[in-house]
């Protein structure tokens, strides 16, 4: 009898923990998603893009459309270095959830890993297909040219920054729906992400259209991944909907509907 009671208690506690947060993982689905995403990203990342080698000449700025040309200029090292830091800071913003949701660290880690993997995969795939020259190739400042000189579109730094901003904003609001700080988290997250995009333009590494496209890609995955893991309501979970758990005089009363 003791074993039965302990087993029942374990089941009740397990399901209570499972339903505690607004998001849930599925071992098979998430393992497959991460494996496929990482595998595809490695193939794309280390594949030969087939770009022509640089002949050392400066490209014609007249070939740039008017809007992109207005913001384009040569390479600048300081904005480039700062943008690396702000991009990392944006990707660290989801950590705000751990303050009040420490028991959800595993769920958050897996979801954000998927977000970054598919953000990277999307951007790197487009970079290989489009092969746009970076802005600094149109100026005399050729610092940091190399294998990535034709990887301007879209901006991966910006995409990852907005992925972190959107993920942090969405998940924090779900964990803390009544918190007044959810607006502060959103404002801070998107401000840092926007600064990252602006710095990538200032560094001469990206055009405006690269940054806007990167922001759209990152925002999409930052929203889509946690949305797909969201527990809609109790009725959506077949196991939980079959259980009716209510407090009794001693422990819990568990009944199957």
C-alpha positions in Angstrom: 0.0 0.0 0.0 2.8 2.4 0.9 4.4 1.8 -2.6 1.0 2.5 -4.2 0.6 5.8 -2.3 4.1 6.9 -3.0 3.7 6.1 -6.7 0.4 8.0 -6.8 2.1 11.0 -5.0 5.0 10.9 -7.5 2.5 11.0 -10.4 0.6 13.9 -8.9 3.7 15.9 -8.2 5.2 15.1 -11.7 2.1 16.3 -13.5 1.9 19.4 -11.2 5.4 20.3 -12.2 4.8 19.5 -15.8 1.9 21.9 -15.9 3.5 24.6 -13.7 4.9 26.7 -16.6 3.3 28.1 -19.7 5.7 26.1 -21.9 6.4 22.4 -22.3 9.0 20.3 -24.1 8.5 17.2 -26.1 11.7 15.0 -25.9 11.3 13.4 -29.4 10.1 16.6 -31.2 12.7 18.9 -29.6 15.6 16.4 -30.0 14.7 16.0 -33.7 14.3 19.8 -34.2 17.7 20.5 -32.7 19.5 17.7 -34.5 18.1 18.6 -37.9 18.7 22.3 -37.3 22.3 21.8 -36.2 23.1 19.4 -38.9 21.7 21.7 -41.6 23.5 24.7 -40.1 26.8 22.9 -40.1 26.4 21.8 -43.8 25.5 25.4 -44.8 28.2 27.0 -42.6 31.1 25.0 -43.9 30.0 24.5 -47.5 31.8 26.3 -50.3 29.7 29.3 -51.2 31.3 29.4 -54.7 31.9 33.2 -54.5 34.4 34.7 -56.9 37.7 35.7 -55.4 38.3 39.4 -54.9 40.5 41.1 -57.5 41.4 44.0 -55.2 39.2 46.6 -56.9 36.8 49.0 -55.2 33.2 48.4 -56.3 31.1 51.1 -57.9 28.9 52.9 -55.4 26.5 53.7 -58.2 25.4 50.1 -58.2 23.9 50.5 -54.7 20.2 51.6 -54.5 19.6 55.1 -53.2 18.3 54.1 -49.7 21.1 51.7 -49.0 23.7 54.1 -50.4 22.6 56.9 -48.1 23.7 54.9 -45.0 26.6 53.0 -46.6 30.3 53.8 -45.8 33.7 52.2 -45.3 34.7 49.9 -42.5 34.9 51.1 -38.9 36.4 48.9 -36.3 35.0 50.4 -33.1 31.3 50.1 -34.1 32.1 46.6 -35.3 33.6 45.5 -31.9 30.8 47.2 -29.9 28.1 45.5 -32.0 29.6 42.1 -31.0 29.0 43.0 -27.4 25.5 44.4 -27.8 24.5 41.3 -29.8 25.7 39.1 -27.0 23.8 41.3 -24.5 20.6 40.9 -26.5 21.0 37.2 -26.6 21.5 37.2 -22.8 18.2 39.1 -22.2 16.1 35.8 -21.9 18.0 35.3 -18.6 15.5 37.8 -17.0 13.1 34.8 -16.8 15.3 32.9 -14.4 14.7 35.3 -11.6 11.1 34.1 -11.1 11.2 30.9 -13.2 14.3 29.0 -12.1 12.5 25.7 -12.3 12.0 26.4 -16.0 15.7 26.8 -16.9 15.7 23.5 -18.9 12.7 24.5 -21.0 14.0 28.0 -21.6 17.4 26.7 -22.6 16.1 24.2 -25.1 13.6 26.7 -26.6 16.2 29.4 -27.0 18.8 27.0 -28.4 16.3 26.1 -31.1 15.6 29.8 -31.7 19.3 30.6 -32.3 19.9 27.5 -34.4 17.1 28.2 -36.8 17.9 32.0 -36.9 21.5 31.1 -37.9 20.4 28.5 -40.4 18.0 30.9 -42.1 20.5 33.8 -42.3 23.4 31.6 -43.4 21.3 29.9 -46.1 20.2 33.3 -47.5 23.7 34.6 -47.4 24.9 31.7 -49.5 22.1 32.1 -52.0 22.3 35.9 -52.4 26.0 36.6 -52.1 25.8 40.4 -51.6 29.0 42.4 -51.1 29.4 44.2 -47.9 29.2 48.0 -47.9 33.0 48.4 -47.2 33.7 46.8 -50.6 32.5 50.0 -52.2 35.0 52.2 -50.4 38.8 52.4 -50.1 38.8 51.1 -46.5 39.2 47.3 -47.1 39.8 46.3 -43.5 38.6 42.9 -42.5 37.8 41.7 -46.0 37.9 38.0 -46.4 35.8 35.0 -47.0 32.7 36.8 -45.7 33.0 39.8 -47.9 29.9 38.6 -49.9 27.9 37.7 -46.8 26.2 41.1 -46.3 22.5 40.0 -46.7 21.0 39.5 -44.2 22.6 40.7 -40.9 23.2 37.7 -38.6 24.2 39.9 -35.7 20.9 41.8 -36.0 18.9 38.6 -36.4 20.3 37.1 -33.3 19.8 40.3 -31.3 16.2 40.5 -32.3 15.7 36.8 -31.7 16.9 37.3 -28.2 14.8 40.5 -27.7 11.6 38.9 -29.0 12.1 35.6 -27.1 12.8 37.5 -23.9 9.8 39.8 -24.3 7.4 37.0 -25.2 8.4 34.5 -22.6 8.7 37.1 -19.8 5.1 38.2 -20.5 3.9 34.6 -20.4 5.7 33.9 -17.1 4.7 37.2 -15.6 1.4 38.3 -17.2 0.6 40.8 -14.5 4.0 42.3 -14.0 4.5 45.9 -14.8 8.1 45.2 -15.7 7.1 43.3 -18.9 7.1 46.6 -20.7 10.5 47.5 -19.3 11.9 44.2 -20.5 10.4 44.7 -24.0 11.8 48.3 -24.2 15.2 47.3 -23.0 15.4 44.2 -25.2 14.4 45.9 -28.4 16.5 49.0 -27.7 19.7 46.9 -27.4 18.7 44.9 -30.5 18.1 48.1 -32.4 21.5 49.5 -31.3 23.1 46.4 -32.6 21.5 46.9 -36.0 22.6 50.5 -36.1 26.2 49.6 -35.2 26.4 47.0 -37.9 25.5 49.8 -40.4 27.9 52.2 -38.7 30.7 49.5 -39.0 30.3 49.3 -42.7 29.4 45.7 -42.5 25.8 45.9 -43.5 23.3 47.9 -45.6 20.0 49.1 -44.1 18.1 46.4 -45.9 20.4 43.7 -44.5 19.6 44.9 -41.0 15.8 45.2 -41.5 15.7 41.7 -43.0 17.8 40.3 -40.1 15.5 41.9 -37.6 12.5 40.3 -39.3 14.1 36.9 -39.3 15.2 37.0 -35.7 11.8 38.3 -34.5 10.0 35.5 -36.4 12.0 32.7 -34.7 12.0 34.5 -31.4 8.3 34.4 -31.4 7.6 31.2 -33.3 9.7 28.8 -31.2 8.2 29.6 -27.8 4.7 29.9 -29.4 5.0 26.3 -30.7 5.9 25.1 -27.1 3.2 27.0 -25.4 0.6 25.1 -23.4 -2.7 26.5 -24.7 -4.8 25.3 -21.8 -5.5 22.3 -19.7 -7.9 20.7 -22.2 -5.2 20.7 -24.9 -3.1 18.2 -22.8 -4.7 14.7 -23.2 -3.0 13.3 -20.1 -3.8 16.2 -17.9 -7.4 16.5 -19.2 -8.0 12.9 -18.1 -7.0 13.6 -14.6 -9.0 15.5 -12.0 -6.7 16.4 -9.1 -8.3 18.0 -6.1 -7.1 18.5 -2.5 -8.6 15.9 -0.1 -8.6 15.5 3.7 -5.4 13.6 3.5 -3.1 14.3 0.6 -4.8 14.5 -2.8 -7.7 12.8 -4.5 -7.0 11.6 -8.0 -9.8 10.6 -10.3 -10.0 9.6 -13.9 -12.7 11.3 -15.9 
